Amino acid sequence: MAEIQLQGKQLLKEIEQTVCSQGEVAFWWLGQSSFVYKGKSKIVYIDLYLSESSQRQTPPPLKAEQVTNADLVLCSHDHGDHLDPETIKIVAQKSPNAFFIVPRPVFQRMLSLGIPNKRVIPLGANETKEIEEVKITGIKASHEFFDEHPELGFPYLGYIVEMNDVTFYHAGDTLLYEGMLTTLQKWKLDAVFLPINGRDATRYKNHCLGNMTFQEAVDLAGNLRPGLAVPMHYDMFAHNSEDPENFVDYLNVKYNNIPSWVGKVGEKVIIETRRHS
C-alpha cells in the first residue's frame, strides 16, 4: 500500500495554491496510473480512479465530488482503474467546464455515462488536439494487443502532453512494440510515466491484461533520456503489483544519469523543461 502525503481538502488546497513558473509543471500522484498536473493555469487529470473498492491497496486520496478544479480529464482506455465510470460522472458535474479526452473507440462509452457530446474530445494515434495552453497527442498503446478497430482506431492510448513549455509522456497501459521508440523520440521529453507491473500467463488467463516489466520500462526510459522517469501502475491490486524500487535500482545501475521519482500519494513534484538545455 502506498503511503499518503496529502489528501482531501489539504491536497486540493496545495494544488490551488501552487504557482508554476514558465517551464514548470507540478504533478501529484493519486495512486495506480492516476495523476493530476498543473501548469501555468490549467489542471489536467489523467486516468482518474477514485472509487472505493475492497480490492484497492491504495485508498483514494480524493473523493470524486471534491474534484471541482479539472480543466481536462484524459482517460487512456476503458478499464475501470483508468476510466472509472462513477468518478467520471461525478467529476463531469463538479467540474462543469472540463473537457474529456479519450481514444476514439471510447467516445460512445463516454456519452453513455451522460457526458455531453460537446465536452468529449475523441483522439486517435498520432493525432493532436490543442485546448488553450495544453497540447495533447495520442500515442497508440498495446495492452497485450493493439485491438485496433478498422474504422475508429486504437482503443488504448498513451498521451504526450505539452503545457507551460514542459513535455511529458503518460503511457497509459502498454507493452513495448516496434516503432514505439522512434515515435516517442520525436519529442524531447521532460518526464515519462511508465507502467511497470508486467504480465504473465496466470494474470492473462484471469483477464488481467499486461504491461511492460520494470526492466522494459527502464530500457525505454534509458533510450528516451527524459529529465525524470516515474514508474506507475504497481501499487493498487495485490495480484497485479510490483516493487517500484526494482525500477529505481535497475535504472540507477544501467542509466545512472536519469533521475527517477518514487514517492507518496499526494506529494508535489515539479517537472522542469529541458527544451533549452
Residue frames relative to the residue before (quaternion, step in Angstrom):
aa qw qx qy qz dx dy dz
M 1.0000 0.0000 0.0000 0.0000 0.00 0.00 0.00
A 0.3944 -0.7223 0.5187 0.2318 3.56 -0.86 0.97
E 0.4517 -0.6723 0.5174 0.2760 3.57 -1.05 0.79
I 0.3318 -0.7450 0.5501 0.1795 3.55 -1.20 0.59
Q 0.3222 -0.7437 0.5625 0.1635 3.54 -0.91 1.01
L 0.7795 -0.0732 0.0870 0.6160 3.56 0.74 -1.12
Q 0.0059 0.7931 -0.6090 -0.0019 3.54 -1.17 0.56
G 0.8157 0.3007 -0.1916 0.4555 3.52 -1.34 0.17
K 0.8547 -0.0985 0.0916 0.5014 3.54 -1.05 -0.86
Q 0.6268 0.5421 -0.3473 0.4389 3.60 1.01 -0.73
L 0.6579 0.5019 -0.3028 0.4728 3.56 0.96 -0.88
L 0.6700 0.4962 -0.2997 0.4638 3.57 0.87 -0.91
K 0.6284 0.5298 -0.3334 0.4618 3.59 1.05 -0.74
E 0.6551 0.5041 -0.3185 0.4640 3.57 0.97 -0.84
I 0.6242 0.5253 -0.3397 0.4680 3.59 0.99 -0.79
E 0.6684 0.5109 -0.2989 0.4503 3.57 0.88 -0.97
Q 0.7497 0.4262 -0.2211 0.4554 3.59 0.88 -0.94
T 0.5338 0.6284 -0.4142 0.3855 3.60 1.21 -0.24
V 0.0872 -0.7755 0.6252 0.0143 3.53 -0.87 1.05
C 0.1727 -0.7977 0.5734 0.0713 3.57 -0.63 1.13
S 0.4023 -0.6832 0.5556 0.2505 3.54 -1.00 0.86
Q 0.6572 -0.4636 0.3823 0.4551 3.57 -1.25 0.20
G 0.7818 0.2779 -0.2270 0.5100 3.55 -0.87 0.99
E 0.6772 0.4273 -0.3040 0.5161 3.59 1.24 0.41
V 0.0187 -0.7390 0.6720 0.0438 3.52 -1.27 0.60
A 0.2581 -0.7449 0.5951 0.1560 3.56 -0.95 0.90
F 0.0191 -0.7887 0.6121 0.0542 3.56 -1.14 0.58
W 0.1583 -0.7354 0.6521 0.0937 3.49 -1.35 0.53
W 0.3280 -0.7241 0.5729 0.1997 3.58 -0.87 0.95
L 0.1953 -0.7976 0.5650 0.0799 3.57 -0.97 0.94
G 0.6672 -0.4576 0.2991 0.5059 3.59 1.30 0.18
Q 0.8267 0.1604 -0.1581 0.5156 3.56 -1.20 0.70
S 0.7349 -0.3410 0.2662 0.5223 3.64 -0.56 -1.09
S 0.4804 0.6995 -0.3982 0.3483 3.54 1.31 0.25
F 0.0667 0.7884 -0.6026 0.1047 3.55 -0.79 1.14
V 0.1693 -0.7147 0.6576 0.1676 3.51 -1.37 0.33
Y 0.1332 -0.7916 0.5961 0.0194 3.55 -0.95 1.01
K 0.0595 -0.7875 0.6124 0.0360 3.56 -1.07 0.75
G 0.1691 -0.7838 0.5922 0.0793 3.54 -0.86 1.03
K 0.8335 -0.0736 0.0865 0.5407 3.53 -0.85 -0.97
S 0.8072 -0.0963 0.0763 0.5774 3.57 0.89 -0.90
K 0.6718 0.5249 -0.3007 0.4275 3.59 1.06 -0.69
I 0.2202 -0.7546 0.6092 0.1048 3.54 -1.17 0.77
V 0.0953 -0.8102 0.5777 -0.0258 3.55 -0.70 1.20
Y 0.1375 -0.7582 0.6334 0.0705 3.56 -0.90 0.99
I 0.0805 -0.7835 0.6141 0.0502 3.57 -1.06 0.77
D 0.8596 -0.0049 -0.0464 0.5088 3.55 -0.98 1.00
L 0.0921 0.8449 -0.5133 0.1191 3.51 0.90 1.06
Y 0.0442 0.7937 -0.5965 0.1108 3.55 -0.60 1.24
L 0.1035 0.8421 -0.5108 0.1390 3.55 -0.12 1.35
S 0.4575 0.6928 -0.4547 0.3225 3.62 1.21 0.05
E 0.4773 -0.6369 0.5262 0.2993 3.53 -1.14 0.70
S 0.1053 0.7807 -0.6106 0.0807 3.57 -1.10 0.73
S 0.5080 -0.6508 0.4718 0.3094 3.55 -1.03 0.76
Q 0.6439 0.5334 -0.3214 0.4445 3.59 1.21 -0.38
R 0.5341 0.6397 -0.4049 0.3764 3.59 1.23 -0.34
Q 0.2542 -0.7369 0.6040 0.1660 3.55 -1.04 0.84
T 0.7277 0.3009 -0.1895 0.5866 3.57 1.22 -0.55
P 0.3289 -0.7678 0.5082 0.2099 3.62 -0.46 1.12
P 0.5695 -0.5934 0.4296 0.3728 3.60 -1.11 0.55
P 0.3758 -0.7507 0.4961 0.2215 3.61 -0.79 0.96
L 0.7513 0.2494 -0.1539 0.5914 3.56 1.31 -0.27
K 0.3654 -0.6464 0.6051 0.2871 3.52 -1.31 0.35
A 0.6060 -0.5904 0.3800 0.3739 3.56 -0.99 0.76
E 0.6691 0.5158 -0.3114 0.4350 3.58 0.97 -0.79
Q 0.6001 0.5578 -0.3633 0.4437 3.61 1.25 -0.20
V 0.6060 0.5698 -0.3569 0.4251 3.58 1.21 -0.38
T 0.1167 0.8088 -0.5555 0.1537 3.53 0.13 1.37
N 0.6687 0.5492 -0.2635 0.4265 3.58 1.31 -0.14
A 0.4404 0.7258 -0.4464 0.2828 3.61 1.22 0.09
D 0.2072 -0.7414 0.6254 0.1275 3.53 -1.07 0.87
L 0.7821 0.0453 -0.0012 0.6215 3.54 1.10 -0.83
V 0.0750 -0.7547 0.6499 0.0489 3.55 -1.13 0.75
L 0.1100 -0.7993 0.5905 0.0203 3.57 -0.58 1.21
C 0.0931 -0.7648 0.6357 0.0486 3.56 -1.01 0.87
S 0.3773 -0.7661 0.4746 0.2132 3.58 -0.68 1.06
H 0.7823 -0.1516 0.1038 0.5951 3.60 1.14 -0.57
D 0.5906 -0.6247 0.4107 0.3038 3.54 -1.30 0.38
H 0.3846 0.6225 -0.5855 0.3489 3.54 0.34 1.36
G 0.6502 -0.6177 0.2888 0.3350 3.54 -0.95 0.93
D 0.7020 0.4317 -0.2799 0.4925 3.60 1.11 -0.53
H 0.6822 0.4003 -0.2821 0.5429 3.59 1.31 0.26
L 0.7331 0.0870 -0.0747 0.6704 3.54 1.17 -0.69
D 0.0756 -0.8220 0.5636 -0.0294 3.53 0.01 1.39
P 0.3934 -0.7793 0.4196 0.2485 3.62 -0.16 1.24
E 0.6918 0.4728 -0.3004 0.4556 3.60 0.80 -0.93
T 0.6352 0.5202 -0.3289 0.4666 3.57 0.99 -0.78
I 0.6583 0.5242 -0.3136 0.4399 3.57 0.87 -0.97
K 0.6653 0.5127 -0.3131 0.4432 3.59 0.86 -0.92
I 0.6904 0.4732 -0.2832 0.4683 3.57 0.91 -0.89
V 0.6579 0.5085 -0.3184 0.4553 3.59 0.90 -0.88
A 0.6077 0.5552 -0.3530 0.4448 3.59 1.05 -0.71
Q 0.6724 0.4734 -0.2890 0.4902 3.59 1.09 -0.70
K 0.7394 0.4459 -0.2326 0.4475 3.58 0.86 -0.98
S 0.7307 0.2405 -0.1788 0.6135 3.59 1.25 -0.43
P 0.1038 -0.8806 0.4571 0.0691 3.59 0.55 1.19
N 0.6842 0.4620 -0.2953 0.4808 3.60 1.20 -0.27
A 0.4772 0.6918 -0.4303 0.3295 3.60 1.25 -0.01
F 0.2534 -0.7163 0.6286 0.1656 3.51 -1.25 0.68
F 0.2705 -0.7574 0.5797 0.1309 3.56 -1.17 0.71
I 0.1249 -0.7934 0.5945 0.0386 3.57 -0.71 1.12
V 0.0546 0.8046 -0.5803 0.1134 3.55 -0.73 1.13
P 0.6064 -0.5037 0.4354 0.4347 3.60 -1.21 0.25
R 0.6324 -0.5878 0.3465 0.3667 3.56 -1.00 0.81
P 0.6652 0.4968 -0.3425 0.4397 3.69 0.88 -0.69
V 0.6529 0.5157 -0.3076 0.4616 3.61 1.25 -0.29
F 0.4026 0.7546 -0.4494 0.2579 3.59 1.27 -0.18
Q 0.6989 0.4691 -0.2823 0.4601 3.61 0.78 -1.00
R 0.5884 0.5696 -0.3605 0.4465 3.56 1.12 -0.65
M 0.6546 0.5062 -0.3075 0.4698 3.59 0.97 -0.84
L 0.6439 0.5097 -0.3267 0.4678 3.58 0.97 -0.78
S 0.6401 0.5371 -0.3239 0.4437 3.59 1.06 -0.73
L 0.6497 0.4932 -0.3105 0.4880 3.58 1.25 -0.38
G 0.5944 -0.6141 0.3418 0.3907 3.55 1.29 0.11
I 0.4374 0.6701 -0.4804 0.3589 3.58 1.24 0.31
P 0.4640 -0.6984 0.4566 0.2974 3.63 -0.68 0.99
N 0.6365 -0.5702 0.3792 0.3549 3.52 -1.07 0.84
K 0.6913 0.5083 -0.2840 0.4278 3.60 0.88 -0.93
R 0.6903 0.4667 -0.2817 0.4758 3.60 1.23 -0.31
V 0.6490 0.4804 -0.3178 0.4970 3.60 1.28 -0.07
I 0.1148 -0.7914 0.5999 0.0249 3.55 -0.79 1.09
P 0.2032 -0.7882 0.5690 0.1167 3.62 -0.36 1.19
L 0.1158 -0.8049 0.5817 0.0176 3.55 -1.02 0.84
G 0.2320 -0.7570 0.5953 0.1370 3.54 -1.17 0.67
A 0.6663 -0.4678 0.3814 0.4379 3.54 -1.31 0.13
N 0.8365 0.1275 -0.1541 0.5101 3.57 -1.01 0.97
E 0.5386 0.5833 -0.4130 0.4462 3.56 1.24 0.39
T 0.1848 -0.8029 0.5631 0.0638 3.57 -0.95 0.91
K 0.0748 -0.7590 0.6454 0.0417 3.53 -1.12 0.82
E 0.1729 -0.7599 0.6173 0.1080 3.55 -1.10 0.74
I 0.0410 -0.7703 0.6363 -0.0114 3.54 -0.81 1.07
E 0.7833 -0.2245 0.0649 0.5761 3.51 -0.06 1.40
E 0.8513 -0.1557 0.0973 0.4915 3.62 -0.70 -0.99
V 0.6517 0.5108 -0.3041 0.4711 3.61 1.27 -0.05
K 0.1130 -0.7815 0.6132 0.0225 3.56 -0.88 1.06
I 0.0574 -0.8196 0.5687 -0.0392 3.56 -0.72 1.13
T 0.0810 -0.7873 0.6111 0.0131 3.54 -0.91 1.01
G 0.3730 -0.7324 0.5286 0.2121 3.57 -0.90 0.94
I 0.1101 -0.7652 0.6330 0.0401 3.56 -1.04 0.90
K 0.4387 -0.7124 0.4661 0.2876 3.59 -0.58 1.07
A 0.1652 -0.7749 0.6067 0.0644 3.54 -1.16 0.74
S 0.2485 -0.7431 0.6037 0.1472 3.53 -1.20 0.64
H 0.0763 -0.8022 0.5921 -0.0055 3.57 -0.26 1.30
E 0.7305 -0.2027 0.0230 0.6518 3.50 0.66 1.40
F 0.7801 -0.0265 0.0380 0.6239 3.60 0.96 -0.92
F 0.5574 -0.5836 0.4569 0.3741 3.57 -1.26 0.23
D 0.1060 -0.8354 0.5281 0.1098 3.60 1.08 -0.77
E 0.1684 0.8288 -0.5163 0.1348 3.58 1.03 0.79
H 0.3394 -0.7137 0.5796 0.1986 3.55 -0.95 0.96
P 0.5361 -0.6749 0.3895 0.3246 3.63 -0.78 0.93
E 0.7651 0.3205 -0.1865 0.5264 3.59 1.10 -0.55
L 0.7652 0.4040 -0.2018 0.4587 3.59 0.90 -0.89
G 0.5103 -0.6760 0.4072 0.3417 3.57 1.19 -0.37
F 0.7947 -0.3553 0.2487 0.4247 3.53 -1.27 -0.51
P 0.3501 -0.7624 0.5056 0.2010 3.61 -0.80 0.98
Y 0.7123 0.3507 -0.2314 0.5623 3.59 1.30 -0.26
L 0.0289 0.8025 -0.5941 0.0470 3.56 -0.81 1.00
G 0.2230 -0.6451 0.6931 0.2317 3.46 -1.45 0.31
Y 0.2949 -0.7657 0.5463 0.1683 3.56 -1.26 0.20
I 0.2363 -0.6770 0.6763 0.1689 3.49 -1.20 0.77
V 0.0671 -0.7973 0.5998 0.0025 3.57 -0.71 1.09
E 0.0730 -0.7770 0.6253 0.0077 3.54 -0.89 1.04
M 0.2213 0.7639 -0.5737 0.1961 3.54 -0.61 1.18
N 0.8522 0.0581 -0.0752 0.5145 3.56 -1.03 0.86
D 0.6653 -0.5277 0.2755 0.4507 3.60 1.07 0.85
V 0.5875 0.5163 -0.3811 0.4930 3.60 1.24 0.42
T 0.1220 -0.7897 0.5997 0.0434 3.58 -1.01 0.87
F 0.0923 0.8006 -0.5870 0.0773 3.58 -0.77 1.01
Y 0.3185 -0.7309 0.5815 0.1617 3.52 -1.31 0.50
H 0.0887 -0.7428 0.6629 0.0303 3.55 -0.83 1.10
A 0.3206 -0.8287 0.4338 0.1495 3.56 -0.31 1.29
G 0.3438 -0.6972 0.5472 0.3103 3.59 1.12 -0.43
D 0.6512 -0.4278 0.3753 0.5020 3.58 -0.93 -0.92
T 0.2593 0.7847 -0.5303 0.1891 3.59 -0.66 1.01
L 0.3509 -0.6343 0.6367 0.2628 3.46 -1.46 0.29
L 0.5637 -0.5017 0.4932 0.4327 3.53 -1.34 -0.04
Y 0.0263 0.7909 -0.6114 0.0082 3.59 -1.11 0.59
E 0.6529 -0.5261 0.3746 0.3957 3.55 -1.24 0.45
G 0.7914 0.2856 -0.2335 0.4875 3.55 -0.83 1.00
M 0.4937 0.6814 -0.4245 0.3343 3.59 1.23 -0.29
L 0.6750 0.4991 -0.2950 0.4564 3.56 0.84 -1.00
T 0.6512 0.5243 -0.3160 0.4485 3.58 0.91 -0.91
T 0.6412 0.5208 -0.3173 0.4658 3.56 1.01 -0.82
L 0.7257 0.4588 -0.2552 0.4447 3.57 0.78 -1.03
Q 0.6229 0.5648 -0.3430 0.4188 3.58 1.12 -0.55
K 0.4778 0.6522 -0.4444 0.3859 3.58 1.27 0.04
W 0.7295 0.3588 -0.2101 0.5431 3.57 1.24 -0.43
K 0.3448 -0.6621 0.6159 0.2518 3.54 -1.25 0.52
L 0.1672 -0.8592 0.4811 0.0482 3.52 -0.03 1.36
D 0.3345 -0.7428 0.5520 0.1779 3.52 -0.91 1.00
A 0.7910 -0.0234 0.0096 0.6113 3.58 1.21 -0.45
V 0.1147 -0.7526 0.6407 0.0995 3.53 -1.26 0.52
F 0.1732 -0.7554 0.6282 0.0694 3.54 -1.11 0.85
L 0.0103 0.8586 -0.5004 0.1110 3.55 -0.23 1.35
P 0.4215 -0.6905 0.5205 0.2730 3.61 -0.94 0.85
I 0.1369 -0.8272 0.5439 0.0351 3.59 -1.00 0.81
N 0.4500 0.7464 -0.4246 0.2452 3.62 1.22 0.03
G 0.4212 -0.7473 0.4421 0.2621 3.60 1.23 -0.18
R 0.2984 -0.7327 0.5885 0.1667 3.54 -1.29 -0.40
D 0.0785 0.7787 -0.6220 0.0226 3.57 -1.25 0.36
A 0.7125 -0.4810 0.3076 0.4079 3.53 -1.30 0.28
T 0.6372 0.5450 -0.3384 0.4272 3.58 0.96 -0.83
R 0.6809 0.4725 -0.2947 0.4757 3.55 0.87 -0.92
Y 0.6567 0.5134 -0.3253 0.4465 3.58 0.91 -0.86
K 0.6319 0.5389 -0.3236 0.4534 3.59 1.01 -0.82
N 0.7208 0.3977 -0.2243 0.5216 3.56 1.18 -0.64
H 0.5645 -0.6564 0.3499 0.3579 3.56 1.26 0.60
C 0.4716 0.6159 -0.4741 0.4166 3.55 1.11 0.72
L 0.2320 -0.8201 0.5106 0.1140 3.56 -0.16 1.30
G 0.4206 -0.7797 0.4325 0.1673 3.52 -0.96 0.97
N 0.2917 -0.7270 0.6033 0.1498 3.47 -1.47 0.21
M 0.7332 -0.3454 0.3184 0.4916 3.52 -1.31 -0.29
T 0.4352 -0.6121 0.5792 0.3169 3.51 -1.28 0.44
F 0.6455 -0.5104 0.3623 0.4376 3.58 -1.18 0.23
Q 0.6126 0.5420 -0.3578 0.4505 3.61 1.10 -0.59
E 0.6624 0.4981 -0.3073 0.4676 3.59 0.94 -0.86
A 0.6432 0.5144 -0.3236 0.4658 3.58 1.00 -0.79
V 0.6266 0.5286 -0.3325 0.4663 3.58 1.01 -0.78
D 0.6889 0.4789 -0.2965 0.4562 3.59 0.84 -0.90
L 0.6061 0.5228 -0.3615 0.4782 3.59 1.08 -0.60
A 0.6553 0.4942 -0.3102 0.4797 3.57 0.91 -0.89
G 0.6487 0.5410 -0.3215 0.4280 3.58 0.95 -0.84
N 0.6905 0.4586 -0.2730 0.4883 3.56 1.06 -0.71
L 0.6809 0.4812 -0.2904 0.4696 3.59 1.12 -0.59
R 0.1930 -0.8253 0.5068 0.1574 3.59 1.20 -0.54
P 0.1431 0.8071 -0.5606 0.1174 3.63 0.65 1.00
G 0.6132 -0.5361 0.4248 0.3951 3.52 -1.33 0.12
L 0.7903 0.0360 0.0027 0.6116 3.58 1.19 -0.53
A 0.1558 -0.7721 0.6112 0.0771 3.58 -1.01 0.88
V 0.0600 -0.8132 0.5780 -0.0305 3.56 -0.72 1.14
P 0.2571 -0.7552 0.5782 0.1712 3.62 -0.62 1.04
M 0.0209 -0.7899 0.6129 -0.0012 3.57 -1.15 0.59
H 0.7625 0.3795 -0.2748 0.4462 3.56 -1.38 0.02
Y 0.5409 0.6267 -0.4009 0.3925 3.59 0.81 1.00
D 0.7256 0.5179 -0.2139 0.3994 3.58 1.19 -0.47
M 0.6518 0.6411 -0.2986 0.2739 3.54 1.05 -0.79
F 0.8217 0.1580 -0.0395 0.5461 3.59 0.83 -0.98
A 0.5389 -0.6731 0.4043 0.3051 3.56 -0.79 1.05
H 0.7100 0.4674 -0.2606 0.4577 3.59 1.00 -0.79
N 0.7738 0.2904 -0.1280 0.5482 3.57 1.27 -0.24
S 0.4318 0.7187 -0.4191 0.3485 3.53 0.93 0.97
E 0.1145 -0.7588 0.6366 0.0766 3.53 -1.39 0.15
D 0.4654 -0.6463 0.5205 0.3079 3.57 -1.20 0.47
P 0.3672 -0.7631 0.4783 0.2324 3.63 -0.45 1.10
E 0.5542 0.6042 -0.4000 0.4095 3.59 1.19 -0.38
N 0.5583 0.5759 -0.3979 0.4453 3.60 1.19 -0.40
F 0.6248 0.5202 -0.3198 0.4865 3.57 1.05 -0.78
V 0.6808 0.5005 -0.2897 0.4495 3.58 0.81 -1.02
D 0.6727 0.5057 -0.3034 0.4468 3.59 0.86 -0.96
Y 0.6826 0.4856 -0.2917 0.4617 3.57 0.90 -0.93
L 0.6280 0.5278 -0.3248 0.4707 3.56 1.06 -0.79
N 0.6730 0.5110 -0.2986 0.4436 3.58 0.91 -0.92
V 0.6750 0.4877 -0.2912 0.4709 3.56 1.06 -0.74
K 0.7814 0.3859 -0.1780 0.4570 3.55 0.85 -1.00
Y 0.7922 0.0829 -0.0153 0.6044 3.59 1.06 -0.79
N 0.0048 -0.8893 0.4573 0.0034 3.54 0.69 1.11
N 0.6147 0.5328 -0.3669 0.4513 3.59 1.23 0.09
I 0.6052 0.5219 -0.3637 0.4786 3.61 1.29 0.20
P 0.3287 -0.7511 0.5352 0.2033 3.62 -0.54 1.09
S 0.1394 -0.7675 0.6184 0.0952 3.55 -1.22 0.52
W 0.1834 -0.7567 0.6105 0.1449 3.52 -1.32 0.25
V 0.0999 0.7086 -0.6957 0.0632 3.49 -1.06 0.97
G 0.1761 0.8097 -0.5369 0.1585 3.57 -0.60 1.05
K 0.7263 -0.4359 0.3313 0.4157 3.50 -1.29 -0.47
V 0.5808 -0.5354 0.4814 0.3798 3.53 -1.26 0.46
G 0.8183 0.2347 -0.1784 0.4934 3.57 -0.89 0.93
E 0.5121 0.6194 -0.4292 0.4122 3.58 1.25 0.27
K 0.3800 -0.7436 0.5048 0.2188 3.59 -0.82 0.97
V 0.0341 -0.7669 0.6407 -0.0150 3.54 -1.05 0.94
I 0.2467 -0.7645 0.5802 0.1340 3.57 -1.03 0.80
I 0.2012 -0.7319 0.6415 0.1106 3.55 -0.98 1.00
E 0.1512 -0.7862 0.5940 0.0791 3.56 -0.93 0.90
T 0.5475 -0.6410 0.4331 0.3191 3.55 -1.04 0.81
R 0.2137 -0.7425 0.6213 0.1306 3.54 -1.26 0.62
R 0.2970 0.8180 -0.4619 0.1711 3.53 1.36 0.13
H 0.7904 0.3268 -0.1586 0.4933 3.57 0.95 -0.88
S 0.5274 0.6432 -0.4075 0.3769 3.57 1.29 0.13
